[in-house]
Amino acid sequence: MISEFLNDEHRRCDEAFSSAEAAVDHGDVESARQHFQDFSAAMERHFAAEEEVLFPRFEELTGNVGGPTAVMRDEHAQMRALLSDMNFELEGDDGGDFLDQSETLLILMQQHNLKEEEMLYPMMDQVLAGESEALLERLRAADNHG
């Protein structure tokens, strides 16, 4: 199922985020940068998979382009802006501001993931059921290129 794949991606992103935060907490800036870079790349792959593969097909089949997928795109943009700000803070060795922003990102991610996992992904599983295997192949291929 598409939802299982995407839920697993959420967990992997959460783990990478936690590793970056822990490294900042321990004052290991180099490790924090690497973990954060890995996390940011995983998030971007996840956003791209949704925005370029799943959302357009879901919108095409449902005819709904201003609904849940539009909200998710807006939230992706908010998270991308925070990721950029947090990367800037890490480059400047400012762990304190990084951690302040990480709290904001964590809350946004939790709310975002809940909406996707409880509402959008189950709808996608239903609407995209007939082509889920082909879509999953595309998602896996995109994930393996990161």
C-alpha positions in Angstrom: 0.0 0.0 0.0 1.1 3.5 -0.7 0.3 4.6 2.8 2.6 2.0 4.3 5.5 3.2 2.2 4.9 6.8 3.0 4.4 6.1 6.7 7.7 4.3 6.8 9.3 7.3 5.1 7.9 9.5 7.9 9.5 7.3 10.5 12.9 7.3 8.7 12.8 11.1 8.5 11.9 11.4 12.2 14.9 9.2 13.1 17.3 11.3 11.1 15.8 14.5 12.6 16.3 13.1 16.1 19.9 12.2 15.3 20.6 15.8 14.2 19.0 17.2 17.3 20.9 14.9 19.6 24.2 15.8 17.9 23.5 19.5 18.5 22.5 18.8 22.1 25.9 17.1 22.5 27.8 20.0 20.8 29.0 17.8 17.9 28.4 20.4 15.2 30.1 18.3 12.4 27.9 15.3 13.2 24.9 17.5 13.5 25.5 19.0 10.0 25.8 15.5 8.5 22.7 14.2 10.2 20.8 17.3 9.3 22.0 17.1 5.7 20.7 13.5 5.5 17.4 14.5 7.1 16.9 17.4 4.8 17.7 15.2 1.7 15.2 12.6 2.9 12.5 15.2 3.5 13.1 16.7 0.0 12.8 13.3 -1.6 9.6 12.6 0.4 8.1 16.0 -0.6 9.1 15.5 -4.2 7.5 12.0 -4.3 4.3 13.4 -3.1 4.3 16.6 -5.2 5.5 15.1 -8.4 4.2 11.6 -8.4 1.2 11.1 -6.0 -0.5 14.5 -5.7 -0.9 15.1 -9.4 -2.3 11.7 -10.1 -4.7 11.9 -7.0 -5.8 15.3 -8.2 -6.3 14.1 -11.8 -8.5 11.2 -10.6 -10.5 13.1 -8.0 -10.7 16.5 -9.8 -9.8 18.1 -6.5 -6.8 20.4 -6.8 -7.7 22.9 -4.0 -8.2 20.4 -1.2 -5.9 18.4 1.0 -3.1 18.2 -1.5 -3.0 22.1 -1.7 -2.8 22.2 2.1 0.0 19.7 2.1 2.0 21.6 -0.5 1.6 24.8 1.6 2.9 22.9 4.7 5.8 21.5 2.6 6.8 25.1 1.7 6.7 26.1 5.4 8.9 23.1 6.3 11.3 23.8 3.5 11.7 27.4 4.8 12.4 26.1 8.3 14.9 23.6 7.0 16.7 26.3 5.1 16.8 28.5 8.2 18.0 25.6 10.4 20.7 24.8 7.9 21.9 28.4 8.0 22.0 28.3 11.9 24.1 25.1 11.8 26.5 26.6 9.3 26.9 29.5 11.7 27.5 27.1 14.7 24.4 28.4 16.5 23.0 25.3 18.1 20.6 27.3 20.3 18.7 28.9 17.5 18.8 25.6 15.6 17.1 23.9 18.6 14.5 26.7 18.9 13.6 26.2 15.3 13.7 22.5 15.6 10.9 22.6 18.1 8.8 24.6 15.6 9.6 22.1 12.9 8.8 19.1 15.1 5.4 20.4 15.9 4.7 21.2 12.2 5.9 17.8 11.1 3.8 16.0 13.7 0.7 17.8 12.7 1.4 17.4 9.0 2.2 13.7 9.3 -1.0 13.1 11.3 -3.1 14.7 8.6 -1.4 12.7 5.9 -1.4 9.4 7.8 -5.0 9.6 9.1 -6.7 11.3 6.2 -4.8 11.8 2.9 -2.9 8.5 2.6 -6.0 6.4 3.3 -7.8 8.4 0.6 -4.9 7.8 -1.8 -4.9 4.1 -1.1 -8.5 4.0 -2.2 -8.3 6.4 -5.2 -5.0 5.0 -6.5 -5.6 1.3 -5.7 -5.7 0.3 -9.4 -2.2 1.7 -10.0 -0.6 1.4 -6.6 2.1 -1.1 -7.7 3.3 1.1 -10.5 3.3 4.2 -8.3 5.1 2.3 -5.6 7.8 1.3 -8.1 8.2 5.0 -9.0 8.4 6.0 -5.3 11.0 3.3 -4.5 13.1 4.3 -7.5 13.0 7.9 -6.5 13.9 7.0 -2.9 16.9 4.9 -4.0 18.4 7.8 -5.9 18.8 9.8 -2.8 
